[in-house]
Amino acid sequence: QVQLVESGGGLVQAGGSLRLSCAASGRTFSSYSMGWLRQAPGKEREFVAAISWSGGRAYYADSVKGRFTISRDNAKNTVYLQMNSLRPEDTAVYYCAAGRWDTVVAGAPDYWGQGTQVTVSS
């Protein structure tokens, strides 16, 4: 069982940056692939980024590639999402996710958190 708690969301102007954090509980954190999903108002939840258990592999949605960076610190049971050059269309609730690589990338992880709101103003 893994419990995930996100933080770092907020209001930012277009072109700005935010760094999201996700603290995970459970001794098996380092065995899971981790990722981020997001859900904008009136839209379905979508995949944003994923990172393998070792941190050696990362994968991004085309919409955020080159702007967002996912990383993890297994010693701190934490995964991060650095978001740069934010756009109004990035406005959404961002969810931390954990599970097998294929389930995280498919947007259907085994575990996810409560979410943190990110709002980008134009």
C-alpha positions as semicolon CSV with decimal commas, in nm:
position;residue;x (nm);y (nm);z (nm)
1;Q;0,000;0,000;0,000
2;V;0,129;0,346;-0,092
3;Q;-0,017;0,678;0,020
4;L;0,066;0,987;-0,182
5;V;0,042;1,353;-0,075
6;E;0,100;1,630;-0,327
7;S;0,209;1,987;-0,255
8;G;0,341;2,291;-0,438
9;G;0,044;2,392;-0,648
10;G;-0,075;2,749;-0,676
11;L;-0,144;3,045;-0,900
12;V;0,123;3,157;-1,146
13;Q;0,136;3,383;-1,449
14;A;0,193;3,241;-1,795
15;G;0,562;3,185;-1,854
16;G;0,626;3,121;-1,486
17;S;0,740;2,811;-1,301
18;L;0,618;2,584;-1,025
19;R;0,764;2,277;-0,859
20;L;0,527;2,008;-0,739
21;S;0,628;1,755;-0,477
22;C;0,474;1,422;-0,385
23;A;0,558;1,257;-0,056
24;A;0,496;0,884;-0,045
25;S;0,452;0,658;0,251
26;G;0,538;0,292;0,249
27;R;0,861;0,099;0,247
28;T;0,820;-0,011;-0,113
29;F;0,830;0,336;-0,270
30;S;1,152;0,268;-0,456
31;S;1,001;-0,035;-0,628
32;Y;0,729;0,166;-0,803
33;S;0,732;0,371;-1,115
34;M;0,597;0,715;-1,033
35;G;0,424;0,978;-1,235
36;W;0,196;1,275;-1,263
37;L;-0,148;1,300;-1,413
38;R;-0,370;1,606;-1,449
39;Q;-0,735;1,686;-1,495
40;A;-0,860;2,016;-1,630
41;P;-1,219;2,133;-1,575
42;G;-1,457;1,945;-1,802
43;K;-1,185;1,716;-1,932
44;E;-1,071;1,363;-1,861
45;R;-0,767;1,290;-1,648
46;E;-0,455;1,269;-1,866
47;F;-0,100;1,147;-1,835
48;V;0,172;1,410;-1,786
49;A;0,501;1,239;-1,695
50;A;0,645;0,916;-1,559
51;I;0,975;0,807;-1,407
52;S;1,104;0,456;-1,352
53;W;1,183;0,312;-1,010
54;S;1,554;0,388;-1,048
55;G;1,502;0,732;-1,200
56;G;1,689;0,622;-1,509
57;R;1,396;0,644;-1,745
58;A;1,151;0,929;-1,791
59;Y;0,863;0,977;-2,032
60;Y;0,649;1,281;-2,104
61;A;0,328;1,372;-2,277
62;D;0,396;1,566;-2,596
63;S;0,215;1,868;-2,453
64;V;0,473;1,914;-2,175
65;K;0,791;1,777;-2,333
66;G;1,075;2,026;-2,304
67;R;0,895;2,230;-2,037
68;F;0,837;1,984;-1,750
69;T;1,093;1,764;-1,575
70;I;1,013;1,472;-1,347
71;S;1,261;1,350;-1,087
72;R;1,263;1,139;-0,772
73;D;1,459;1,098;-0,451
74;N;1,415;0,745;-0,321
75;A;1,595;0,829;0,002
76;K;1,324;1,087;0,075
77;N;1,033;0,889;-0,075
78;T;0,955;1,193;-0,288
79;V;0,888;1,261;-0,654
80;Y;0,897;1,605;-0,811
81;L;0,760;1,779;-1,116
82;Q;0,942;2,094;-1,223
83;M;0,712;2,293;-1,451
84;N;0,861;2,577;-1,655
85;S;0,717;2,803;-1,925
86;L;0,369;2,740;-1,792
87;R;0,070;2,809;-2,016
88;P;-0,295;2,874;-1,932
89;E;-0,379;2,532;-2,081
90;D;-0,166;2,372;-1,808
91;T;-0,430;2,476;-1,556
92;A;-0,556;2,159;-1,388
93;V;-0,555;1,952;-1,074
94;Y;-0,228;1,757;-1,073
95;Y;-0,222;1,409;-0,924
96;C;0,078;1,206;-0,814
97;A;0,064;0,844;-0,929
98;A;0,239;0,517;-0,846
99;G;0,235;0,171;-0,996
100;R;0,383;-0,037;-1,276
101;W;0,536;0,160;-1,561
102;D;0,268;0,064;-1,812
103;T;-0,018;0,155;-1,579
104;V;0,127;0,494;-1,491
105;V;0,191;0,583;-1,855
106;A;-0,159;0,467;-1,946
107;G;-0,302;0,701;-1,686
108;A;-0,443;0,413;-1,481
109;P;-0,201;0,382;-1,188
110;D;-0,242;0,155;-0,889
111;Y;-0,228;0,451;-0,651
112;W;-0,284;0,825;-0,675
113;G;-0,306;1,118;-0,438
114;Q;-0,572;1,378;-0,367
115;G;-0,430;1,628;-0,611
116;T;-0,300;1,984;-0,601
117;Q;-0,446;2,273;-0,802
118;V;-0,228;2,454;-1,054
119;T;-0,373;2,768;-1,211
120;V;-0,192;2,958;-1,484
121;S;-0,322;3,305;-1,562
122;S;-0,277;3,470;-1,901
